[in-house]
Amino acid sequence: MVHFKPVNRTTVSGQIVDQIKSMVHSGNLTPGEKFPSERQLSELLKAGRSSIREAMKVLETIGLIQRNRRATVLCDPAEMAHSALWLDTSHQEIHEVFETRKISLRPWRLFS
């Protein structure tokens, strides 16, 4: 039987996520730093706002950023050793990332 090699497709939102993760790893983005608005990011990255929104949702899901009505802030990766941030999400199934995130949010019961 012939073995096919999977084709890697890259989405715009995936490229945005990869770029931001790379900036965090290189130290160009620091914990506590506020992100520009969706509109500003759209202009800076030359990408549609829906792609920006999708990327921000992924970054929030993996625990790299926190969003509220006022701002989007970068979390401290040093405090997130258990986070899916360190997974190579390009090779992970999205449900595995969500499962990792659910585990990190689950309250631990010492006495049950």
ABEGO torsion letter per residue (X at the ends): XBBBBBBBBBBAAAAAAAAAAAAAAAGABBBGBBBBBAAAAAAAAGBBAAAAAAAAAAAAAAGABBBBAABBBBBBAAAAAABAAABBAAABBAAAAAAAAAAAABBBBABX
